[in-house]
């Protein structure tokens, strides 16, 4: 084989092989995840928290399954951990507030729940919080009208 043919063969091989080699490409950017936390307590039942995780894919929100979310009461410190949950296929998880946080729970009337996702290979870290305070709703009816009044406990009185 002539030297010119060898050079052209090697050049052609390089041109065909290099585009398929991705050793120099950057890692794909991590997606952001949106976390929301909800609080439920009906008629003095055991309070529970619901977590929802979703991410925008092709302009639409899709549930994020299999991520670990840490739930905390008021702050991230010892004695305030509620639970560590893993989201389902629907991007949802639920946890009941355990007796282990009773001391913190009874210390004040208003609480902030924190949901913390530390991030992983696919998603950036994310947090969410929800502040709750004691409230009640009074409903009165008169003829065809219904009046609902929402009250919040401030100190010792309902406002």
DSSP file (Angstrom, degrees, kcal/mol; ACC not computed):
  #  RESIDUE AA STRUCTURE BP1 BP2  ACC     N-H-->O    O-->H-N    N-H-->O    O-->H-N    TCO  KAPPA ALPHA  PHI   PSI    X-CA   Y-CA   Z-CA
    1    1 A X              0   0    0      0, 0.0     2,-0.0     0, 0.0     5,-0.0   0.000 360.0 360.0 360.0 134.5    0.0    0.0    0.0
    2    2 A X     >  -     0   0    0      1,-0.1     4,-1.9     4,-0.0     3,-0.3  -0.368 360.0-115.6 -71.0 151.3    1.4    3.4   -0.9
    3    3 A X  H  > S+     0   0    0      1,-0.2     4,-2.0     2,-0.2     5,-0.2   0.838 115.7  54.4 -58.1 -35.2    2.1    5.9    1.9
    4    4 A X  H  > S+     0   0    0      1,-0.2     4,-2.2     2,-0.2    -1,-0.2   0.899 107.6  49.7 -67.0 -39.6   -0.5    8.3    0.6
    5    5 A X  H  > S+     0   0    0     -3,-0.3     4,-2.4     2,-0.2    -2,-0.2   0.881 109.3  52.5 -65.2 -38.4   -3.2    5.5    0.7
    6    6 A X  H  X S+     0   0    0     -4,-1.9     4,-2.4     2,-0.2    -2,-0.2   0.921 110.2  47.7 -62.8 -44.0   -2.2    4.6    4.3
    7    7 A X  H  X S+     0   0    0     -4,-2.0     4,-2.5     1,-0.2    -2,-0.2   0.916 113.2  47.5 -64.3 -44.1   -2.6    8.2    5.4
    8    8 A X  H  X S+     0   0    0     -4,-2.2     4,-2.5     2,-0.2    -1,-0.2   0.885 111.7  50.9 -65.1 -38.1   -6.0    8.6    3.7
    9    9 A X  H  X S+     0   0    0     -4,-2.4     4,-2.2     2,-0.2    -2,-0.2   0.918 112.8  45.5 -65.4 -44.0   -7.2    5.3    5.2
   10   10 A X  H  X S+     0   0    0     -4,-2.4     4,-2.3     2,-0.2    -2,-0.2   0.913 113.8  49.3 -65.5 -42.9   -6.1    6.4    8.7
   11   11 A X  H  X S+     0   0    0     -4,-2.5     4,-2.3     1,-0.2    -2,-0.2   0.912 111.8  48.6 -62.7 -43.2   -7.7    9.8    8.3
   12   12 A X  H  X S+     0   0    0     -4,-2.5     4,-1.8     2,-0.2    -1,-0.2   0.896 110.6  51.0 -64.6 -40.7  -10.9    8.3    7.1
   13   13 A X  H  X S+     0   0    0     -4,-2.2     4,-2.0     1,-0.2    -2,-0.2   0.903 110.8  49.0 -62.9 -42.0  -11.0    5.8   10.0
   14   14 A X  H  X S+     0   0    0     -4,-2.3     4,-2.5     1,-0.2     5,-0.3   0.906 109.2  52.1 -64.3 -42.1  -10.5    8.7   12.4
   15   15 A X  H  X S+     0   0    0     -4,-2.3     4,-0.6     1,-0.2    -1,-0.2   0.866 114.3  43.3 -62.8 -36.7  -13.3   10.8   10.8
   16   16 A X  H  < S+     0   0    0     -4,-1.8     4,-0.3    -5,-0.2    -1,-0.2   0.812 119.9  40.6 -79.5 -30.5  -15.7    7.8   11.2
   17   17 A X  H >X S+     0   0    0     -4,-2.0     3,-1.0    -5,-0.2     4,-0.6   0.886 103.0  63.8 -87.2 -42.2  -14.7    6.8   14.7
   18   18 A X  H >< S+     0   0    0     -4,-2.5     3,-1.4     1,-0.3    -3,-0.1   0.855  95.6  57.3 -58.8 -42.4  -14.3   10.2   16.5
   19   19 A X  T 3< S+     0   0    0     -4,-0.6    -1,-0.3     1,-0.3    -2,-0.1   0.824 106.8  51.1 -61.3 -27.1  -17.9   11.4   16.3
   20   20 A X  T <4 S+     0   0    0     -3,-1.0     2,-0.6    -4,-0.3    -1,-0.3   0.587  91.9  90.1 -82.6 -10.0  -19.1    8.2   18.1
   21   21 A X    <<  +     0   0    0     -3,-1.4     3,-0.3    -4,-0.6    -4,-0.0  -0.777  49.0 177.5 -90.4 121.1  -16.6    8.7   20.9
   22   22 A X    >   +     0   0    0     -2,-0.6     3,-1.2     1,-0.2    -1,-0.1   0.031  41.5 118.9-112.8  27.6  -18.1   10.8   23.7
   23   23 A X  T 3  S+     0   0    0      1,-0.3    -1,-0.2     0, 0.0    -2,-0.0   0.744  80.8  45.0 -63.3 -24.2  -15.2   10.7   26.1
   24   24 A X  T 3  S+     0   0    0     -3,-0.3    -1,-0.3     2,-0.1    -2,-0.1   0.432  89.4 108.5-100.6  -0.1  -14.8   14.5   26.0
   25   25 A X  S <  S-     0   0    0     -3,-1.2     2,-0.1     1,-0.1     3,-0.1  -0.423  70.5-114.5 -77.5 155.2  -18.5   15.3   26.3
   26   26 A X        -     0   0    0      1,-0.1    -1,-0.1    -2,-0.1     3,-0.1  -0.475  35.5 -93.7 -84.0 157.2  -19.9   16.8   29.5
   27   27 A X        -     0   0    0     -2,-0.1    -1,-0.1     1,-0.1     3,-0.1  -0.363  51.2 -93.6 -65.3 150.7  -22.3   15.1   31.8
   28   28 A X        -     0   0    0      1,-0.1    -1,-0.1    -3,-0.1     2,-0.0  -0.385  48.8-100.8 -64.8 143.8  -26.0   15.8   31.2
   29   29 A X        -     0   0    0      1,-0.1     2,-0.2    -3,-0.1    -1,-0.1  -0.362  38.7-110.0 -66.0 144.1  -27.3   18.7   33.4
   30   30 A X        -     0   0    0     -3,-0.1    93,-0.2     1,-0.1     2,-0.2  -0.476  30.7-124.0 -73.7 145.7  -29.3   17.6   36.4
   31   31 A X  B     -a  123   0A   0     91,-2.4    93,-2.5    -2,-0.2     2,-0.3  -0.525  21.4-117.2 -84.6 156.7  -33.0   18.4   36.4
   32   32 A X        -     0   0    0     91,-0.2    24,-0.4    -2,-0.2     2,-0.4  -0.713  24.5-151.2 -92.0 149.1  -34.7   20.4   39.1
   33   33 A X        -     0   0    0     -2,-0.3     2,-0.5    91,-0.3    22,-0.2  -0.955   3.9-144.2-121.4 139.8  -37.3   18.8   41.2
   34   34 A X  E     -B   54   0B   0     20,-3.7    20,-2.2    -2,-0.4     2,-0.4  -0.909  17.6-168.0-105.8 125.1  -40.2   20.6   42.9
   35   35 A X  E     -B   53   0B   0     -2,-0.5     2,-0.3    92,-0.3    18,-0.2  -0.921   5.5-176.3-115.4 137.0  -41.3   19.3   46.3
   36   36 A X  E     -B   52   0B   0     16,-2.4    16,-2.4    -2,-0.4     2,-0.4  -0.969   8.1-157.7-128.8 150.0  -44.4   20.3   48.1
   37   37 A X  E     -B   51   0B   0     -2,-0.3     2,-0.3    14,-0.2    14,-0.2  -0.984   7.0-169.3-128.4 137.9  -45.5   19.3   51.6
   38   38 A X  E     -B   50   0B   0     12,-2.5    12,-2.4    -2,-0.4     2,-0.4  -0.935  11.2-143.8-127.2 149.4  -49.1   19.2   53.0
   39   39 A X  E     -B   49   0B   0     -2,-0.3     2,-0.4    10,-0.2    10,-0.2  -0.929  15.3-173.3-116.3 136.4  -50.4   18.8   56.5
   40   40 A X  E     +B   48   0B   0      8,-2.6     8,-2.4    -2,-0.4     2,-0.3  -0.995  16.8 155.4-133.7 130.7  -53.6   16.9   57.5
   41   41 A X        -     0   0    0     -2,-0.4     2,-0.5     6,-0.2     3,-0.2  -0.840  16.9-173.0-150.0 112.6  -55.4   16.6   60.8
   42   42 A X    >   -     0   0    0     -2,-0.3     3,-1.1     1,-0.2    -2,-0.0  -0.934  67.9 -19.9-114.7 123.7  -59.1   15.8   60.8
   43   43 A X  T 3  S-     0   0    0     -2,-0.5    -1,-0.2     1,-0.3     0, 0.0   0.892 124.1 -53.3  48.8  51.4  -61.2   15.8   64.0
   44   44 A X  T 3  S+     0   0    0     -3,-0.2    -1,-0.3     1,-0.1     3,-0.1   0.746  97.8 147.7  59.3  28.4  -58.2   15.4   66.3
   45   45 A X    <   -     0   0    0     -3,-1.1     2,-0.3     1,-0.2    -1,-0.1  -0.262  65.0 -65.7 -79.1 177.1  -56.8   12.3   64.5
   46   46 A X        -     0   0    0      1,-0.1    -4,-0.2    -5,-0.1    -1,-0.2  -0.508  61.4-119.1 -65.9 124.8  -53.1   11.6   64.2
   47   47 A X        -     0   0    0     -2,-0.3    50,-2.4    50,-0.1     2,-0.3  -0.346  35.5-171.8 -66.4 146.0  -51.6   14.4   62.1
   48   48 A X  E     -BC  40  96B   0     -8,-2.4    -8,-2.6    48,-0.2     2,-0.4  -0.958  16.4-140.0-138.1 157.9  -49.9   13.3   58.9
   49   49 A X  E     -BC  39  95B   0     46,-3.3    46,-2.3    -2,-0.3     2,-0.4  -0.922   9.8-157.8-116.3 142.3  -47.7   14.9   56.2
   50   50 A X  E     -BC  38  94B   0    -12,-2.4   -12,-2.5    -2,-0.4     2,-0.4  -0.981   7.3-161.4-120.6 132.5  -48.0   14.3   52.5
   51   51 A X  E     -BC  37  93B   0     42,-3.2    42,-1.9    -2,-0.4     2,-0.4  -0.922   4.3-170.0-114.7 137.5  -45.0   14.9   50.2
   52   52 A X  E     -BC  36  92B   0    -16,-2.4   -16,-2.4    -2,-0.4     2,-0.4  -0.996   1.8-169.2-127.2 132.3  -45.3   15.4   46.4
   53   53 A X  E     +B   35   0B   0     38,-2.8    11,-2.2    -2,-0.4     2,-0.3  -0.978  14.1 161.9-122.9 133.0  -42.3   15.5   44.1
   54   54 A X  E     -BD  34  63B   0    -20,-2.2   -20,-3.7    -2,-0.4     2,-0.3  -0.977  18.3-160.2-146.4 158.9  -42.4   16.5   40.4
   55   55 A X  E     - D   0  62B   0      7,-2.5     7,-2.9    -2,-0.3     2,-0.6  -0.987  28.3-110.8-140.0 147.4  -40.1   17.6   37.7
   56   56 A X  E     + D   0  61B   0    -24,-0.4     2,-0.4    -2,-0.3     5,-0.3  -0.693  36.7 176.1 -84.6 121.7  -40.7   19.4   34.4
   57   57 A X  E >  S- D   0  60B   0      3,-3.5     3,-1.6    -2,-0.6    -2,-0.0  -0.990  71.0 -14.4-127.5 121.9  -40.1   17.2   31.4
   58   58 A X  T 3  S-     0   0    0     -2,-0.4    -1,-0.1     1,-0.3     3,-0.1   0.873 130.5 -51.5  52.6  41.4  -40.8   18.5   27.8
   59   59 A X  T 3  S+     0   0    0      1,-0.2     2,-0.4    -3,-0.0    -1,-0.3   0.502 122.3  95.9  80.2   3.9  -42.8   21.4   29.3
   60   60 A X  E <  S-D   57   0B   0     -3,-1.6    -3,-3.5    -5,-0.1     2,-0.3  -0.967  76.7-114.1-128.8 143.8  -45.1   19.2   31.5
   61   61 A X  E     -D   56   0B   0     -2,-0.4     2,-0.3    -5,-0.3    -5,-0.2  -0.604  34.3-173.4 -76.5 132.6  -44.8   18.3   35.2
   62   62 A X  E     -D   55   0B   0     -7,-2.9    -7,-2.5    -2,-0.3    28,-0.0  -0.952  29.8-102.7-123.8 143.9  -44.1   14.6   35.7
   63   63 A X  E     -D   54   0B   0     -2,-0.3     2,-0.6    -9,-0.2    -9,-0.3  -0.340  29.1-137.4 -64.4 147.7  -44.1   12.7   39.1
   64   64 A X        -     0   0    0    -11,-2.2     3,-0.4    26,-0.2     2,-0.3  -0.935  22.6-163.3-110.4 114.2  -40.6   11.9   40.4
   65   65 A X        +     0   0    0     -2,-0.6    23,-0.2     1,-0.2    24,-0.2  -0.655  59.2  21.3 -97.5 150.6  -40.4    8.4   41.9
   66   66 A X  S    S+     0   0    0     21,-2.3     2,-0.3    -2,-0.3    -1,-0.2   0.646  77.7 135.3  76.9  17.5  -37.9    6.8   44.2
   67   67 A X        -     0   0    0     -3,-0.4    20,-2.1    21,-0.2     2,-0.5  -0.763  52.5-125.2 -98.7 150.1  -36.3    9.9   45.7
   68   68 A X  E     -E   86   0C   0     -2,-0.3    50,-0.5    18,-0.2     2,-0.4  -0.813  26.0-172.1 -97.2 124.7  -35.6   10.1   49.5
   69   69 A X  E     -E   85   0C   0     16,-3.0    16,-2.8    -2,-0.5     2,-0.5  -0.968  13.3-146.6-120.5 129.9  -37.2   13.1   51.3
   70   70 A X  E     -EF  84 116C   0     46,-2.8    46,-2.7    -2,-0.4     2,-0.4  -0.835  12.6-153.2 -96.4 127.9  -36.4   13.9   54.9
   71   71 A X  E     +EF  83 115C   0     12,-3.3    11,-2.8    -2,-0.5    12,-1.2  -0.883  17.4 178.8-106.3 132.0  -39.2   15.4   57.0
   72   72 A X  E     -EF  81 114C   0     42,-2.5    42,-2.5    -2,-0.4     2,-0.6  -0.918  27.5-126.0-132.5 154.7  -38.5   17.7   59.9
   73   73 A X  E    S- F   0 113C   0      7,-2.5     2,-2.2     2,-0.3    40,-0.2  -0.917  80.3 -37.2-104.8 116.4  -40.4   19.7   62.5
   74   74 A X  S    S+     0   0    0     38,-3.5     2,-0.3    -2,-0.6    39,-0.1  -0.173 125.8  12.0  69.7 -43.3  -39.4   23.4   62.8
   75   75 A X  S    S-     0   0    0     -2,-2.2     2,-1.4     2,-0.1    -2,-0.3  -0.983  79.2 -99.5-157.8 164.1  -35.6   22.9   62.2
   76   76 A X  S    S+     0   0    0     -2,-0.3     2,-0.3    -4,-0.1    -2,-0.1  -0.700  77.6 107.3 -91.6  87.6  -33.0   20.5   61.1
   77   77 A X  S >  S-     0   0    0     -2,-1.4     3,-1.7    -4,-0.2     4,-0.3  -0.937  77.0 -62.8-151.6 173.3  -31.7   19.3   64.5
   78   78 A X  T 3  S+     0   0    0     -2,-0.3    -3,-0.0     1,-0.2    -2,-0.0  -0.343 118.6  23.3 -61.5 138.2  -31.7   16.3   66.8
   79   79 A X  T 3  S+     0   0    0     -2,-0.0    25,-0.3     2,-0.0    -1,-0.2   0.430 104.6  83.1  87.6  -0.7  -35.2   15.4   68.1
   80   80 A X    <   +     0   0    0     -3,-1.7    -7,-2.5    24,-0.1     2,-0.4   0.389  54.8 118.8-114.7   2.7  -37.1   17.1   65.2
   81   81 A X  E     +E   72   0C   0     -4,-0.3    -9,-0.2    -9,-0.2     3,-0.1  -0.553  33.3 177.7 -72.7 126.5  -36.9   14.3   62.6
   82   82 A X  E     -     0   0C   0    -11,-2.8     2,-0.3     1,-0.4    16,-0.2   0.883  57.7 -47.0 -91.7 -52.6  -40.4   13.1   61.7
   83   83 A X  E     -E   71   0C   0    -12,-1.2   -12,-3.3    12,-0.1     2,-0.5  -0.977  37.3-122.4-171.1 164.4  -39.5   10.6   59.0
   84   84 A X  E     -E   70   0C   0     -2,-0.3     2,-0.3   -14,-0.2   -14,-0.2  -0.993  39.5-175.6-119.3 120.7  -37.5    9.7   55.9
   85   85 A X  E     -E   69   0C   0    -16,-2.8   -16,-3.0    -2,-0.5     2,-0.4  -0.793  21.7-142.4-119.3 158.0  -39.8    8.8   53.1
   86   86 A X  E     -E   68   0C   0     -2,-0.3   -18,-0.2   -18,-0.2     8,-0.2  -0.983  30.0-117.2-119.6 129.0  -39.3    7.5   49.5
   87   87 A X        -     0   0    0    -20,-2.1   -21,-2.3    -2,-0.4     6,-0.2  -0.317  25.8-131.2 -69.2 146.4  -41.7    8.7   46.8
   88   88 A X    >   -     0   0    0      4,-2.5     3,-2.1   -23,-0.2   -21,-0.2  -0.092  40.4 -81.6 -81.6-175.2  -43.9    6.3   45.0
   89   89 A X  T 3  S+     0   0    0      1,-0.3   -24,-0.1   -24,-0.2   -26,-0.1   0.787 134.5  54.7 -59.6 -27.4  -44.4    5.9   41.2
   90   90 A X  T 3  S-     0   0    0      2,-0.2    -1,-0.3   -26,-0.1   -26,-0.2   0.398 120.8-111.4 -86.5   2.8  -46.9    8.8   41.5
   91   91 A X  S <  S+     0   0    0     -3,-2.1   -38,-2.8     1,-0.3     2,-0.3   0.746  78.4 124.0  75.8  23.9  -44.2   11.0   43.2
   92   92 A X  E     +C   52   0B   0    -40,-0.2    -4,-2.5    -6,-0.1     2,-0.3  -0.854  33.0 172.8-121.4 152.3  -46.1   10.8   46.6
   93   93 A X  E     -C   51   0B   0    -42,-1.9   -42,-3.2    -2,-0.3     2,-0.3  -0.980  12.1-156.0-152.5 152.0  -45.2    9.8   50.1
   94   94 A X  E     +C   50   0B   0     -2,-0.3     2,-0.3   -44,-0.2   -44,-0.2  -0.970   9.7 178.9-132.4 145.5  -47.0   10.0   53.5
   95   95 A X  E     -C   49   0B   0    -46,-2.3   -46,-3.3    -2,-0.3     2,-0.3  -0.993  21.6-135.2-145.5 140.3  -45.7   10.0   57.1
   96   96 A X  E     -C   48   0B   0     -2,-0.3     2,-0.6   -48,-0.3   -48,-0.2  -0.685  35.5-104.8 -89.5 148.6  -47.5   10.3   60.4
   97   97 A X        -     0   0    0    -50,-2.4   -50,-0.1    -2,-0.3   -15,-0.1  -0.633  44.2-138.2 -75.8 119.4  -46.1   12.6   63.0
   98   98 A X    >   -     0   0    0     -2,-0.6     3,-1.4   -16,-0.2    -1,-0.1  -0.306  16.7-114.5 -80.9 160.9  -44.4   10.3   65.6
   99   99 A X  G >  S+     0   0    0      1,-0.2     3,-2.0     2,-0.2     4,-0.3   0.709 105.7  80.3 -63.1 -20.0  -44.5   10.6   69.4
  100  100 A X  G 3  S+     0   0    0      1,-0.3    -1,-0.2     2,-0.1     3,-0.2   0.705  93.5  47.1 -63.2 -19.1  -40.7   11.2   69.3
  101  101 A X  G <> S+     0   0    0     -3,-1.4     4,-2.8     1,-0.1    -1,-0.3   0.204  78.7 109.9-104.4  15.4  -41.4   14.9   68.4
  102  102 A X  H <> S+     0   0    0     -3,-2.0     4,-2.6     1,-0.2     5,-0.2   0.895  75.3  52.9 -57.9 -43.3  -44.0   15.4   71.1
  103  103 A X  H  > S+     0   0    0     -4,-0.3     4,-0.7    -3,-0.2    -1,-0.2   0.936 114.6  41.2 -59.4 -47.5  -41.8   17.7   73.2
  104  104 A X  H >> S+     0   0    0    -25,-0.3     3,-0.7     1,-0.2     4,-0.6   0.892 113.5  55.2 -65.7 -40.0  -41.1   20.0   70.2
  105  105 A X  H >< S+     0   0    0     -4,-2.8     3,-0.5     1,-0.2    -2,-0.2   0.886 110.7  44.1 -61.6 -41.4  -44.8   19.7   69.1
  106  106 A X  H 3< S+     0   0    0     -4,-2.6    -1,-0.2     1,-0.2    -2,-0.2   0.557  95.0  79.8 -83.5  -7.7  -46.1   20.9   72.4
  107  107 A X  H << S+     0   0    0     -3,-0.7     2,-0.3    -4,-0.7    -1,-0.2   0.814 105.6  10.5 -71.9 -30.2  -43.6   23.7   72.8
  108  108 A X    <<  -     0   0    0     -4,-0.6    -1,-0.1    -3,-0.5     3,-0.0  -0.931  62.4-131.0-142.5 166.8  -45.4   26.2   70.5
  109  109 A X  S    S+     0   0    0     -2,-0.3     2,-0.4     1,-0.1    25,-0.3   0.790  92.3  60.0 -87.6 -31.4  -48.8   26.5   68.7
  110  110 A X        -     0   0    0     23,-0.2     2,-0.3    21,-0.0    23,-0.2  -0.839  67.4-178.6-104.1 134.9  -47.3   27.3   65.3
  111  111 A X  E     - G   0 132C   0     21,-2.4    21,-3.1    -2,-0.4     2,-0.5  -0.943  21.0-146.6-132.8 152.7  -45.0   24.9   63.5
  112  112 A X  E     - G   0 131C   0     -2,-0.3   -38,-3.5    19,-0.3     2,-0.4  -0.984  15.5-152.0-118.1 123.0  -43.0   24.8   60.2
  113  113 A X  E     -FG  73 130C   0     17,-3.3    17,-1.9    -2,-0.5     2,-0.4  -0.789  10.8-155.4 -94.0 135.8  -42.6   21.5   58.5
  114  114 A X  E     -FG  72 129C   0    -42,-2.5   -42,-2.5    -2,-0.4     2,-0.5  -0.920   9.5-166.2-114.1 136.6  -39.5   21.0   56.4
  115  115 A X  E     -FG  71 128C   0     13,-2.9    13,-2.0    -2,-0.4     2,-0.5  -0.989  14.6-171.5-119.7 120.9  -39.1   18.6   53.5
  116  116 A X  E     -FG  70 127C   0    -46,-2.7   -46,-2.8    -2,-0.5     2,-0.5  -0.958  14.5-173.4-123.6 123.9  -35.5   18.2   52.4
  117  117 A X  E     - G   0 126C   0      9,-3.2     9,-2.1    -2,-0.5   -48,-0.1  -0.975  12.5-157.2-112.1 120.4  -34.2   16.3   49.3
  118  118 A X        -     0   0    0     -2,-0.5     7,-0.3   -50,-0.5    -1,-0.1   0.564  40.8-116.6 -76.8  -9.1  -30.4   16.1   49.3
  119  119 A X        -     0   0    0      5,-0.3     2,-0.2   -51,-0.2     5,-0.2  -0.092  29.6-152.1  92.5 162.6  -30.2   15.6   45.5
  120  120 A X        -     0   0    0      3,-2.3     5,-0.1    -3,-0.1   -53,-0.0  -0.788  44.5 -64.9-152.4-164.8  -28.8   12.6   43.5
  121  121 A X  S    S+     0   0    0     -2,-0.2     3,-0.1     1,-0.2    -2,-0.0   0.788 132.1  33.7 -64.1 -27.4  -27.2   11.8   40.2
  122  122 A X  S    S+     0   0    0      1,-0.1   -91,-2.4   -92,-0.1     2,-0.3   0.769 117.5  45.0-101.0 -30.1  -30.3   12.9   38.3
  123  123 A X  B    S-a   31   0A   0    -93,-0.2    -3,-2.3   -68,-0.0   -91,-0.2  -0.900  72.8-121.1-126.2 147.4  -31.8   15.8   40.3
  124  124 A X        -     0   0    0    -93,-2.5   -91,-0.3    -2,-0.3    -5,-0.3  -0.399  48.5 -86.7 -72.8 156.4  -30.6   18.9   42.1
  125  125 A X        -     0   0    0     -7,-0.3     2,-0.3    -6,-0.1    -7,-0.2  -0.298  52.6-176.8 -61.7 151.7  -31.2   19.3   45.8
  126  126 A X  E     -G  117   0C   0     -9,-2.1    -9,-3.2    -3,-0.1     2,-0.3  -0.992  13.1-166.5-150.8 153.2  -34.6   20.8   46.8
  127  127 A X  E     -G  116   0C   0     -2,-0.3     2,-0.3   -11,-0.2   -92,-0.3  -0.948   2.1-173.6-136.8 159.2  -36.5   21.9   49.9
  128  128 A X  E     -G  115   0C   0    -13,-2.0   -13,-2.9    -2,-0.3     2,-0.3  -0.980   5.0-165.8-146.2 154.3  -40.0   22.8   50.8
  129  129 A X  E     -G  114   0C   0     -2,-0.3     2,-0.3   -15,-0.2   -15,-0.2  -0.980   6.0-167.5-142.1 157.9  -41.6   24.2   53.9
  130  130 A X  E     -G  113   0C   0    -17,-1.9   -17,-3.3    -2,-0.3     2,-0.5  -0.970  10.1-152.5-146.0 124.7  -45.1   24.6   55.3
  131  131 A X  E     -G  112   0C   0     -2,-0.3     2,-0.3   -19,-0.3   -19,-0.3  -0.868  17.8-176.0-101.6 131.0  -46.2   26.6   58.3
  132  132 A X  E     -G  111   0C   0    -21,-3.1   -21,-2.4    -2,-0.5     2,-0.3  -0.926   7.6-178.3-126.2 150.9  -49.3   25.6   60.2
  133  133 A X        -     0   0    0     -2,-0.3   -23,-0.2   -23,-0.2   -24,-0.0  -0.968  43.1 -82.1-141.3 154.3  -51.2   27.1   63.1
  134  134 A X        +     0   0    0    -25,-0.3    19,-1.9    -2,-0.3     2,-0.3  -0.336  60.0 162.2 -59.0 135.5  -54.3   26.0   65.1
  135  135 A X  E     -H  152   0D   0     17,-0.2     2,-0.3    23,-0.1    17,-0.2  -0.973  21.0-167.3-149.7 160.6  -57.5   26.9   63.2
  136  136 A X  E     -H  151   0D   0     15,-2.2    15,-3.2    -2,-0.3     2,-0.5  -0.982  14.6-136.6-148.3 159.4  -61.1   26.1   63.2
  137  137 A X  E     -H  150   0D   0     -2,-0.3     2,-0.5    13,-0.2    13,-0.2  -0.972   9.8-159.1-122.8 129.6  -64.0   26.8   60.9
  138  138 A X  E     -H  149   0D   0     11,-3.2    11,-3.0    -2,-0.5     2,-0.5  -0.918   9.6-166.1-106.2 130.6  -67.5   27.8   62.0
  139  139 A X  E     +H  148   0D   0     -2,-0.5     2,-0.4     9,-0.2     9,-0.2  -0.966   8.1 178.0-120.3 128.8  -70.4   27.3   59.6
  140  140 A X  E     -H  147   0D   0      7,-2.8     7,-3.3    -2,-0.5     2,-0.4  -0.977  11.5-154.8-129.0 145.0  -73.8   28.8   60.0
  141  141 A X  E     +H  146   0D   0     -2,-0.4     2,-0.3     5,-0.2     5,-0.2  -0.913  13.2 175.5-119.6 145.9  -76.8   28.6   57.8
  142  142 A X  E >   -H  145   0D   0      3,-2.5     3,-2.1    -2,-0.4     2,-0.3  -0.834  65.1 -53.7-149.2 105.4  -79.7   31.0   57.4
  143  143 A X  T 3  S-     0   0    0     -2,-0.3    -1,-0.0     1,-0.3     0, 0.0  -0.478 122.8 -15.4  63.7-121.1  -82.3   30.2   54.8
  144  144 A X  T 3  S+     0   0    0     -2,-0.3     2,-0.4    -3,-0.1    -1,-0.3   0.338 120.5  89.5 -97.8   6.4  -80.4   29.8   51.5
  145  145 A X  E <   -H  142   0D   0     -3,-2.1    -3,-2.5     2,-0.0     2,-0.4  -0.820  55.1-162.2-108.8 147.2  -77.2   31.4   52.6
  146  146 A X  E     -H  141   0D   0     -2,-0.4     2,-0.5    -5,-0.2    -5,-0.2  -0.989   5.2-162.1-124.6 131.1  -74.2   29.7   54.2
  147  147 A X  E     -H  140   0D   0     -7,-3.3    -7,-2.8    -2,-0.4     2,-0.5  -0.963   2.8-167.6-117.9 126.8  -71.6   31.6   56.2
  148  148 A X  E     -H  139   0D   0     -2,-0.5     2,-0.5    -9,-0.2    -9,-0.2  -0.952   2.0-169.4-113.8 130.4  -68.2   30.1   56.9
  149  149 A X  E     -H  138   0D   0    -11,-3.0   -11,-3.2    -2,-0.5     2,-0.5  -0.981   7.6-155.0-121.1 125.9  -65.8   31.8   59.4
  150  150 A X  E     -H  137   0D   0     -2,-0.5     2,-0.4   -13,-0.2   -13,-0.2  -0.876  14.4-169.2-102.7 128.9  -62.2   30.7   59.7
  151  151 A X  E     -H  136   0D   0    -15,-3.2   -15,-2.2    -2,-0.5     2,-0.4  -0.920   9.5-156.1-121.5 144.1  -60.6   31.4   63.1
  152  152 A X  E     -H  135   0D   0     -2,-0.4     7,-2.9   -17,-0.2     2,-0.7  -0.941  24.5-118.8-117.4 140.9  -56.9   31.2   64.2
  153  153 A X  E     -I  158   0E   0    -19,-1.9     2,-0.5    -2,-0.4     5,-0.2  -0.691  32.4-179.6 -80.8 115.2  -55.7   30.7   67.7
  154  154 A X  E >   -I  157   0E   0      3,-2.9     3,-2.4    -2,-0.7     2,-0.7  -0.977  65.7 -44.5-116.9 118.8  -53.6   33.7   68.9
  155  155 A X  T 3  S-     0   0    0     -2,-0.5    -2,-0.0     1,-0.3     3,-0.0  -0.483 124.7 -27.6  58.4-104.9  -52.3   33.4   72.4
  156  156 A X  T 3  S+     0   0    0     -2,-0.7     2,-0.3     2,-0.0    -1,-0.3   0.326 124.0  75.0-121.2   5.9  -55.5   32.1   74.2
  157  157 A X  E <  S-I  154   0E   0     -3,-2.4    -3,-2.9    -5,-0.0     2,-0.5  -0.886  75.3-119.4-124.1 154.1  -58.3   33.6   72.0
  158  158 A X  E      I  153   0E   0     -2,-0.3    -5,-0.2    -5,-0.2   -23,-0.1  -0.776 360.0 360.0 -90.2 125.8  -59.7   32.8   68.6
  159  159 A X              0   0    0     -7,-2.9    -6,-0.1    -2,-0.5    -1,-0.1   0.348 360.0 360.0-115.6 360.0  -59.4   35.6   66.0
